[in-house]
Each structure stands twice: as structure tokens, then as C-alpha cells.
Amino acid sequence: MRLPSLLALLGFIILIVATFCPLLRPFHLFNMNVYELNQPYGMALLLVGVIGILCTVLNQAKVIRIAAWASVALVTLLFIAAVFKVKTTFGFIPFKGISGFLSRQIAFKWGWYLLFAGALVSLAGATGFRKVVNIQ
């Protein structure tokens, strides 16, 4: 395997592993991963990662590139949704101070770094694919 193939494979593996890592910690009680945040969305990320791995093994450059861009888009969209969810979770409380305090008690964890790293490494590997020309 060439270096771009290995980078893409490593990125998709990191992406799959990162879906099980802690992303949010509400009130310092328990950790939440992608599947606890939004299970169908987690399954979509897992499916993109598996497709990326299979296409890397089968050397399908176009599908790898599509899967890498899809993983970057899905992780970015998940982060934006999580930020909006944290900001608006306690919006029903009429007191801004209490609502802000409770929103600050939901901590973002290190799993986000791993999710973004997996998506970006797979994208770096996918953009490194070049068409091989056989001259005889």
C-alpha cells in the first residue's frame, strides 16, 4: 500500500474508534459518545467509516474521496448541532443566569479532537490518490 492509502485507512479507523470516545459530559456525571447523542447519526458515521475502509482496501479512489469529504461534513455538522444543543438545552428557564450556569456545566470532551483528526487524516489520504499511468 502507498502512503495515501495508509493515511486514508488510518483516518477511517480513527473515525470509527472516535465514535466510541466521550464527547460530552453533562454535569460531570457521565460521558456521552456519538451513539448516546444521536444513534442514527452515529450509525451514519460508522457506515461512512466502514465504506472508506473497504474502498481503501479495494483501491477505489473516487469512493474514498467521497467518503472522506462526507466524514468531514458529518463530523462538522455533528459538532455544530452539539454546540447548538448545549446552548439551547436550558432555554426554557426564564432566568438567563441560571440557564447560562447550567449550560456551562455540560463539558465538551477529548473525543471531538479524535473525531476531527480521523476525518481530516482520511481526507488528507484521499486527496493524495493519483491516477497511475502504465507506460510500456
Secondary structure as the mmCIF struct_conf table of DSSP 4:
data_model
#
loop_
_struct_conf.conf_type_id
_struct_conf.id
_struct_conf.beg_label_comp_id
_struct_conf.beg_label_asym_id
_struct_conf.beg_label_seq_id
_struct_conf.end_label_comp_id
_struct_conf.end_label_asym_id
_struct_conf.end_label_seq_id
HELX_RH_AL_P HELX_RH_AL_P1 LEU A 3 ALA A 18
TURN_TY1_P TURN_TY1_P1 THR A 19 PHE A 20
BEND BEND1 CYS A 21 CYS A 21
STRN STRN1 LEU A 24 PRO A 26
TURN_TY1_P TURN_TY1_P2 PHE A 27 LEU A 29
STRN STRN2 MET A 32 MET A 32
HELX_RH_AL_P HELX_RH_AL_P2 VAL A 34 LEU A 37
HELX_RH_AL_P HELX_RH_AL_P3 GLN A 39 VAL A 57
TURN_TY1_P TURN_TY1_P3 LEU A 58 ASN A 59
HELX_RH_AL_P HELX_RH_AL_P4 ALA A 61 THR A 88
TURN_TY1_P TURN_TY1_P4 THR A 89 PHE A 92
BEND BEND2 ILE A 93 PRO A 94
HELX_RH_AL_P HELX_RH_AL_P5 LYS A 96 ARG A 104
TURN_TY1_P TURN_TY1_P5 GLN A 105 GLN A 105
STRN STRN3 ILE A 106 PHE A 108
TURN_TY1_P TURN_TY1_P6 TRP A 110 TRP A 110
HELX_RH_AL_P HELX_RH_AL_P6 GLY A 111 THR A 127
TURN_TY1_P TURN_TY1_P7 GLY A 128 GLY A 128
#
